[in-house]
Amino acid sequence: MKQRSFLSTSASPDRAYLRNYSAEMGADKRMPQKRNVTSSKQKFSKKMKLFAVGMGIDMPFLLIVLVLLAIGILMMFSASYPIALAETGNSYYYLGRQLLFACIGIAFMALASFFNYHWFYRLAYIIGGVAVVLLVVVLFMPSSTGIQRWIDLGIVDLQPSEIAKFAVIVFFAYWGTRYADKMKYIKYSLFPGLAVFVGVSLLLFLEPHYSCIVIIFCLILFMLWLSGMSIKYFAVVIGVAVLAFVIGKATGLLGYAMERMDGWGLALSCSPDDYDMWWSTWQTRNSLFAIGSGGITGLGLGNSRQKYLYLPEPQNDFIFAIVCEELGLIGAILILALFGLLVWRGIYISQRSGDTFGKLLGCGLSAQIGLQVVLNILVITDWLPNTGISLPFFSYGGSSLVMLLTQMGIILSVSRTSKIEKV
């Protein structure tokens, strides 16, 4: 069936979205009805320009982003300079690259903050298609470890899974807006959710990238719930997920995932005599040592001991362990509080957006940050298996940082239509 245009003149969910958005933008009620409709169309057309300044961005949200970015880069440098010196002979190697990625990301964030986010409604299928193509392309990339997660672009390795997360949020924001009055039916909620999850997770399974599968699963559930899916369907989804896990484990299809689960919860109890288990828990054990040695106030910025080649790749997924060691419990709590403020502010401004699509898009992007932070903390404290989940703004990585800052720019674009006081 041919997809209806976003500006279709026939009766459709898209048309309803146009009417609602036009009304929310403030059609002049003093004019006759016919002229009022025309005025609404003109206002909507004006708002659908490629770039829209609107009422200004939300400064508190922007300031929190910049503060987290600054702290993240500082801590990434502190955690990375010993391993950078050992690997490259240049202590500033990771810092220089991360600063470059941060500058590119800030430029994209600024551009995205002026980009009219309503265009993502039109581009939902295209963004999803690009994500799928990249997930297929990465499977043909050469790899010496058997793990294919990156596409080499020269100065940076593109990680298609980062695009996939964004694509899932955009698609279900579009879907929840288009079928807002039908999300209580299984045909429009559970079935599309399962279809998208199965398709995307299959490609991620082939990489393999199990941690991203978990994140995609949680994001889809959150977006469907936010869009109005009946709570009774969640039991079905969880049941299917458990069944798939049991089948995968019984058939050996989850061999790599099972290897990552070896030693889960045993980092501090396994014996050095058990050679395989001792080394499989090495990273998690040194993460716990770092967290514990930090105490209440920490050893001081730059004074971590575990980063001196005890904790493998401290600049990546386990960077928060170094944060705890150097800044202590107090510093860790303050940083987590900043993350909490960021997620809260993002959801707050999104809920006050001028339309349903903005609400769903902004809340989904904000929820992704909170989800990754929680999962990362659970991994470094051995509450979850070591599955490779990066910490937003802190973990080293070009494509993830640029993509993250771009998404923050989209939330700032949503804030331009939010009914909040602009500082």
Secondary structure, 3 states (H helix, E strand, C coil): CCCCCCCCCCCCHHHHHHHHHHHHCCCCCCCCHHHHHHHHHHHHHHHCCCECCCCCCCHHHHHHHHHHHHHHHHHHHHHHHHHHHHHHCCCCHHHHHHHHHHHHHHHHHHHHHHECCCHHHHHHHHHHHHHHHHHHHHHHCCCCCCCCCCEECCCCEECHHHHHHHHHHHHHHHHHHHCHHHCCCCCCCHHHHHHHHHHHHHHHHHCCCHHHHHHHHHHHHHHHHHHCCCCHHHHHHHHHHHHHHHHHHHHCCCHHHHHHHCCCCCCCCCCCCCHHHHHHCHHHHHHHHHHHHHCCCCCCCCCCCCCCCCCCCCCCCCHHHHHHHHHHHHHHHHHHHHHHHHHHHHHHHHHCCCCHHHHHHHHHHHHHHHHHHHHHHHHHCCCCCCCCCCCCCCCCCHHHHHHHHHHHHHHHHHHCCCCCCCC
